[in-house]
Amino acid sequence: MFYPLQLLVNWLVYDIFNLSNTSHLGVSLNFFLFDSLKILFLLLLINYLMAAIRHYLPIKKLRTFLAAHKFYGFDYLLAAGFGVITPFCSCSSIPLFVGFVGAGIPLGVTLSFLITSPLINEAAVVLFIGLFGWKITLVYVVAGILLGAVGGFILSRLKLEKYISKQVVVDANQKNTGPVEIKKIPWKSLLKIFWREGWKLTKSLTPYILVGVAIGALIHGFVPTGFFEQYISARNPLAVPIAVIVAVPFYANAVGVIPIMQALVDKGIPLGTALAFMMAVVGLSLPEAFILKKVMKTRLLVSFFAVVSLSIIVIGYLFNIFL
C-alpha cells in the first residue's frame, strides 16, 4: 500500500538531496520522512472514519450494553485478535486507540488492541514461519494474543479511565447525536463535519508524532544493531529484563525486527531473550511513549508500559525454559 510513498521518499532523499543510502543521515532522513507521512496519512484517515462512527453509532446504548453484560474475557481476546489483523506499527495504532476510546469502548479492551496490534501481523507471521518454523510461530502468535488480552484485563482492573487526556479524546456523551438527528443533516454537511473533527484531532497529535518519529529516526540511523548484544548474552541471568529495557529506545515494526531477532539467536542469544527484545522494540518504543503522552496522563502511561514490560519479560523467560 505504501510502496509508492517509499519510492517517493527514496527519490527525495537519495536523488534530490543526494544522500547515500548507507550514510547515517540518509537512513535517518528516509526513515523520518516515510514514517511521518505514512502515520499522518493513517491518522487523518482513521480520525475521519472514527468521527463518522461517533455520529452514527448509538454510543450510549453501546456503552450500556458493554457495562451490563459479562463477556468473561472474550471482549479482550476479540480486541487482541483484531489487533492481529491490523498491519500497524505501535505509533500507527494510536489513532485507532484514540478513536475507540472516544467511541465509548472500555479502556481495557482498547488497550488490548493497542498492545497486540504492533506485535503480530500477517507479514510478520509469514516471516516468522520462514525463519523459525510453524511451531514456534504458533506459540508466538498465541503468546502475543494472550499478552494483549491479559494486559488489557489487568489495566482495566486498575481503574485508570480518568487518566485519559480530555483534550484529545472527545466525550462520547456530548458527541453522540443518534440516528434520528443524522437523517436530518444533509450528507454533504456530514462529510464536512467529519472532516473538521478528524482534522482537528490530527492537528493536535501531529507535533507529538513528528517529534516521536524523529527520535526513532535518529536511533534507527545512528545506533548500531549490535550495540546491546554484549548485555543480553546467554551467560547473564538478567538478560531478559535487560533486553526489554535496552529495546525501548528503538523503533521499528515487527517485520523489520524479526531478522534482527534471528541474527541474535544465530549469535547464541537464547530464543526467549531475543523474542523479548523483539517484542519490546515493536510494542514499547520511545516514540510511541512520546505520542501516547499526548493521549494518556503519566500514571496511565507508566502503568501501560509497566504491565506490558513485565508481561514480555515473563514470556521471554517461559520461551527460554520450554523452547
C-alpha positions in Angstrom: 0.0 0.0 0.0 2.8 2.4 0.9 5.3 1.2 -1.7 4.8 4.3 -3.9 5.3 6.5 -0.9 8.6 4.7 -0.2 9.7 5.2 -3.8 8.9 8.9 -3.5 10.9 9.3 -0.2 13.8 7.3 -1.7 13.9 9.6 -4.7 13.8 12.8 -2.5 16.5 11.6 -0.1 18.9 9.7 -2.3 18.4 11.6 -5.7 17.2 15.1 -4.9 19.1 15.5 -1.6 22.0 13.4 -2.9 22.4 11.5 0.4 23.9 8.0 0.4 21.6 5.1 1.3 24.3 3.8 3.6 25.0 7.0 5.5 23.6 7.6 8.9 21.9 10.9 7.8 20.5 9.4 4.7 19.0 6.4 6.6 17.6 8.6 9.3 16.0 11.2 7.0 14.5 8.4 4.9 13.0 6.8 7.9 11.7 10.1 9.3 10.0 11.2 6.0 8.5 7.8 5.2 7.1 7.0 8.7 5.9 10.6 9.3 3.9 10.7 6.0 2.6 7.2 6.5 1.5 7.7 10.1 -0.1 11.2 9.3 -2.0 9.7 6.4 -3.3 6.9 8.5 -4.0 9.3 11.4 -6.1 11.6 9.2 -8.0 8.7 7.6 -8.7 6.9 10.8 -9.8 10.1 12.6 -12.2 10.9 9.8 -13.7 7.4 10.0 -13.9 7.5 13.7 -15.7 10.9 13.5 -18.3 9.2 11.3 -18.6 6.2 13.7 -19.1 8.6 16.7 -22.0 10.2 14.8 -23.7 7.1 13.6 -23.3 4.6 16.4 -25.7 4.8 19.3 -22.8 5.2 21.7 -24.8 5.4 24.9 -26.6 2.1 24.1 -23.2 0.5 23.2 -21.6 1.6 26.4 -24.7 0.5 28.4 -24.5 -2.9 26.7 -20.8 -3.4 27.4 -21.3 -2.4 31.0 -24.4 -4.6 31.6 -23.1 -7.8 30.1 -20.3 -10.1 31.2 -18.1 -11.4 28.3 -15.8 -13.4 30.6 -12.7 -12.1 28.9 -13.9 -12.7 25.3 -14.0 -8.9 24.6 -10.3 -8.7 25.5 -9.5 -11.6 23.2 -11.6 -10.2 20.4 -9.8 -6.8 20.7 -6.4 -8.6 20.7 -7.5 -10.7 17.7 -8.5 -7.5 15.9 -5.0 -6.2 16.6 -3.5 -9.2 14.8 -5.3 -8.4 11.5 -4.4 -4.7 11.6 -1.0 -4.1 9.9 0.1 -1.2 12.0 3.2 -0.3 14.0 3.0 0.9 17.5 2.7 4.6 16.5 0.2 3.9 13.7 -2.1 2.0 16.1 -2.5 5.0 18.4 -5.1 6.8 16.2 -7.4 3.8 16.3 -6.9 3.6 20.0 -7.9 7.2 20.4 -11.0 6.6 18.2 -12.0 3.5 20.1 -11.8 5.3 23.5 -13.7 8.3 22.0 -16.4 6.0 20.8 -17.0 4.8 24.3 -15.3 1.4 24.1 -13.9 0.4 27.6 -10.3 1.4 28.2 -9.1 -2.1 29.0 -10.5 -3.5 25.7 -8.9 -0.7 23.6 -5.6 -1.3 25.4 -5.7 -5.0 24.4 -5.8 -3.9 20.8 -3.0 -1.3 21.3 -0.8 -4.0 22.9 -1.3 -6.7 20.2 -1.6 -4.6 17.0 2.1 -3.8 16.6 3.3 -7.3 17.7 1.6 -9.5 15.2 0.5 -9.1 11.6 0.3 -11.3 8.5 3.6 -10.3 7.1 5.4 -10.9 10.4 3.8 -14.3 10.8 4.9 -15.4 7.3 8.5 -14.2 8.0 8.5 -15.8 11.4 7.5 -19.2 9.9 10.3 -18.9 7.3 12.9 -18.2 10.0 11.8 -20.2 13.0 9.2 -22.8 11.8 5.4 -23.0 12.3 5.5 -24.5 15.8 7.5 -21.6 17.3 5.4 -19.2 15.2 2.1 -20.6 16.6 3.4 -20.3 20.1 4.5 -16.7 19.4 1.1 -15.8 18.0 -0.8 -17.3 20.9 1.6 -15.6 23.4 1.1 -12.2 21.6 -2.7 -12.5 21.7 -2.7 -13.6 25.4 -0.3 -10.7 26.2 -2.8 -8.3 24.7 -5.8 -9.8 26.4 -4.3 -10.3 29.8 -2.5 -7.0 29.7 -5.8 -5.2 28.8 -7.6 -7.1 31.5 -5.1 -6.2 34.2 -5.1 -2.5 33.2 -8.9 -2.4 33.3 -8.8 -3.6 36.9 -6.6 -0.6 37.8 -9.5 1.8 37.0 -7.3 4.3 35.0 -10.0 5.8 32.8 -9.7 9.2 34.4 -6.1 9.4 33.2 -7.1 9.6 29.6 -6.4 13.2 28.3 -9.6 15.2 28.0 -8.0 17.4 25.4 -7.7 14.6 22.8 -10.5 12.1 23.4 -13.9 13.5 22.5 -16.5 12.9 25.1 -18.8 10.3 23.5 -21.8 11.5 25.5 -21.5 15.0 24.1 -20.7 14.0 20.5 -23.4 11.3 20.2 -26.2 12.6 18.1 -28.0 9.3 17.3 -29.5 8.1 14.1 -32.6 10.3 14.3 -30.6 13.6 14.2 -28.2 12.2 11.5 -31.1 11.8 9.0 -31.9 15.5 9.3 -28.4 16.6 8.3 -27.6 16.5 4.5 -24.8 14.0 3.8 -22.6 16.8 2.3 -22.8 18.7 5.6 -22.0 15.5 7.5 -18.9 14.9 5.4 -17.7 18.4 6.3 -18.4 17.8 10.0 -16.5 14.5 9.9 -13.6 16.3 8.1 -13.4 19.1 10.7 -13.5 16.7 13.6 -10.8 14.4 12.1 -8.6 17.3 11.0 -8.8 18.9 14.5 -7.7 15.8 16.2 -5.0 15.1 13.6 -3.5 18.6 14.1 -3.4 18.2 17.9 -1.4 15.0 17.6 0.9 15.9 14.7 3.6 17.7 16.7 4.0 14.7 19.0 4.1 12.3 16.1 6.8 14.2 14.3 9.0 14.5 17.4 8.4 10.8 18.3 9.3 9.6 14.8 12.3 12.0 14.7 13.6 10.3 17.9 13.1 6.9 16.3 14.8 8.0 13.1 17.9 9.2 14.9 18.2 5.9 16.8 17.4 3.9 13.7 20.1 5.6 11.7 22.9 6.2 14.2 22.7 3.4 16.8 24.5 0.2 15.6 22.4 -3.0 15.5 24.9 -4.9 17.7 25.3 -2.2 20.3 23.5 -4.0 23.1 24.4 -7.7 22.2 27.0 -7.9 24.9 24.4 -7.2 27.6 21.9 -9.9 26.6 24.1 -13.0 26.2 23.1 -16.4 27.5 25.5 -16.1 30.4 23.5 -13.2 32.0 20.5 -14.4 34.1 19.1 -10.9 33.9 19.4 -10.9 30.1 15.6 -10.9 29.5 14.7 -7.8 31.5 17.9 -6.1 30.2 16.8 -6.9 26.6 13.4 -5.3 27.3 15.0 -2.2 28.8 17.6 -1.6 26.1 15.0 -2.3 23.3 12.7 0.6 24.3 14.8 3.4 22.6 14.5 1.6 19.2 11.5 2.0 16.9 10.6 -0.4 14.1 7.8 -2.7 13.0 7.7 -6.5 13.6 8.8 -7.3 10.0 11.9 -5.1 10.4 12.9 -6.5 13.8 12.4 -10.3 13.2 15.6 -10.6 11.0 17.5 -8.8 13.8 16.0 -11.3 16.2 17.2 -14.2 14.0 20.7 -12.7 14.0 20.7 -12.5 17.8 19.7 -16.2 18.0 22.4 -17.2 15.5 24.9 -15.5 17.7 23.9 -17.7 20.7 21.4 -15.5 22.4 18.5 -17.6 23.8 15.3 -17.5 21.8 13.2 -16.1 24.7 15.7 -13.3 25.2 15.8 -12.4 21.6 12.0 -12.6 21.4 11.6 -10.3 24.4 14.0 -7.8 22.7 11.9 -8.0 19.5 8.6 -7.6 21.3 9.9 -4.6 23.3 11.2 -2.9 20.2 7.9 -3.3 18.5 5.5 -2.7 21.3 7.3 -0.4 23.7 9.2 2.2 21.7 10.3 5.6 22.9 8.5 7.4 20.1 5.3 5.5 21.0 5.6 6.7 24.6 6.1 10.3 23.4 3.0 10.2 21.3 0.9 8.4 23.9 1.9 11.2 26.4 -0.5 13.4 24.4 -3.3 10.9 24.9 -2.5 9.5 28.3 -1.6 11.1 31.6 1.6 10.0 33.3 0.1 7.4 35.6 -1.8 5.6 32.8 1.3 5.7 30.6 3.6 4.3 33.3 1.1 1.6 34.1 0.7 0.6 30.5 4.5 0.3 29.9 5.0 -1.5 33.3 2.3 -4.1 32.6 3.4 -4.8 29.1 7.1 -4.8 30.1 6.5 -7.4 32.8 4.4 -9.5 30.5 7.1 -9.5 27.9 9.7 -10.5 30.5 7.5 -13.4 31.6 7.1 -14.6 28.0 10.8 -14.3 27.4 11.7 -16.5 30.4 9.0 -19.0 29.5 10.4 -19.3 26.0 13.9 -19.8 27.4 12.7 -22.6 29.7 10.4 -24.6 27.4 11.8 -23.9 23.9 
